[in-house]
Amino acid sequence: MTEDADNEYIVTVTSWLPKLKRDGSPRYRAIALALASDIAAGRVEPGTRLPTHRELADRLGVTVGTVTRAYGEAARRGLISGEVGRGTFTRAAPSHAARPASSDGNAVIDLSINTPPPPFGVDEDELLSRTLATLAERHDLAGLLSYPLDAGRPEHREAGARFMAYSGLLATPERVLVSSGSQHAMTAVFSALTQPGDVVLTEQLTYQGMKALANLLHLNLQGLPIDEDGLRPEAFEAACRSGAKFLYCVPTLHNPTTAIMSPARRAQLAEIAIAYDVLIVEDDVYGLLLDQPMPPLSTFAPHNSIYLTGAAKVMAAGLRVGFMFAPRNLVGKLAAAIRTTTWMAAPLMVEIAASWIRDGIAERLIAARRAEAGARQRIAQRVLFQYHSVSHPNAFHLWLPLPGEWQSDALAEAARRRGAPVAPRSQFLVGPKSGGGDAVRVSLGAARSREDLERGCEILADLLAQPPTVATLAAGP
């Protein structure tokens, strides 16, 4: 130990080198977690002066920015403090009783929001930094600050067509439109093509964003029965005979049930849509999570379909870039709707997505998120095995049927009180509540780490093991 100018004893350690776990988490977070572990185990004493940002970056082979962010994360957790001119020092380890439920200092482990998990083995900070540095070297950046055509810049529509090709859809760029994410694409489609009071068919359980949009546009949703293969053709044909002209569906890794519609079922539905001149709006934001993508429903009815996909679910949640592929006669109407609702997708953000598609980074990110989803599915299945959830190895969520007297709204409320909120069946249901067993959607991507996810699933398992009245009281206010 040494004595500094203020007569405070400190420990100087410039040789600390964290052992980083290979769990797919970003490097800055792995560094912060390693420091927390070393402090708790006594391997790093309170009052220790840590290596400088440059020293630690050189030793770990990462950027200085990564270490800066790691130290910032550690400071947010109360592990360290920095003093100008003196350095960065560790604080005393927090007591076990004060440790939060989740490893990032946030007591809530959110299992209700279906955000993608971190990409396994990919440092998003460094990836984005390199992309922005490459963009900064270009001499035509000012063009990204001007208004593009309503449907998007030609090179961005070309990138969208290339992105759709990953799913097996042969899209021509002149029929591709660029939106500010798939939710915005849905808004553009239904605001352009429907009138208040129109009936839109959906699966009986559908994406809650579609329910919110229907409420905004004053549309009448009609939920149709589904089975393990997706939307049932006889129910779809009966609704078409009644005059419905629009269908919104999620054929691949259905939200919330994770069902995947077979090619034969897709062909049946397409044949019905063509016969009754019904427009299919296919939401395929999860399609690329499959190891071998299914042929889009739109390929079976190309003149009666609008295909939606985007970057947010498979590349990065904050990359709000969507792509639509529409029949030629609808492109003008949809372009006008894009202009009306947001004027344009921000060209600079679209350029990031387009560059990742062109350079192959998109495929790398998709594979990395698919790998992390698989790891998280295995954790959830291990902890919740006795409840026979419905899932897919690559999905970001699972559908959990409830045992005994449990109702999904009651479980969602009890789980919220325990710090592990889930999404109840009522959020997705279109039509009467009767019929079909109750269930909740458990999303696996928002938990900051696999350890947090395991803890969140353990909370659910603990609640389900008790009678609802006992569990609800134990969950607290």
Secondary structure, 3 states (H helix, E strand, C coil): CEECCCCCEEEECCCCCCCCCCCCCCHHHHHHHHHHHHHHCCCCCCCEECCCHHHHHHHHCCCHHHHHHHHHHHHHCCCEEEECCCEEEECCCCCHHHCCCCCCCCCCCCCCCCCCCCCCCCCHHHHHHHHHHHHHCCCCHHHHHCCCCCCCCHHHHHHHHHHHHCCCCCCCHHHEEEECCHHHHHHHHHHHHCCCCCEEEEECECCHHHHHHHHHHCCEEEEECEECCEECHHHHHHHHHCCCCEEEECCCCCCCCCCCCCHHHHHHHHHHHHHHCCEEEEECCCHHHCCCCCCCHHHHCCCCEEEEEECCCCCCCCCCCEEEECCHHHHHHHHHHHHHHHCCCCHHHHHHHHHHHHHCHHHHHHHHHHHHHHHHHHHHHHHCHHHCCECCCCCCEEEEECCCCCCHHHHHHHHHHCCCCCEEHHHCECCCCCCCCCEEEEECCCCCCHHHHHHHHHHHHHHHCCCHHHHHHHHCC
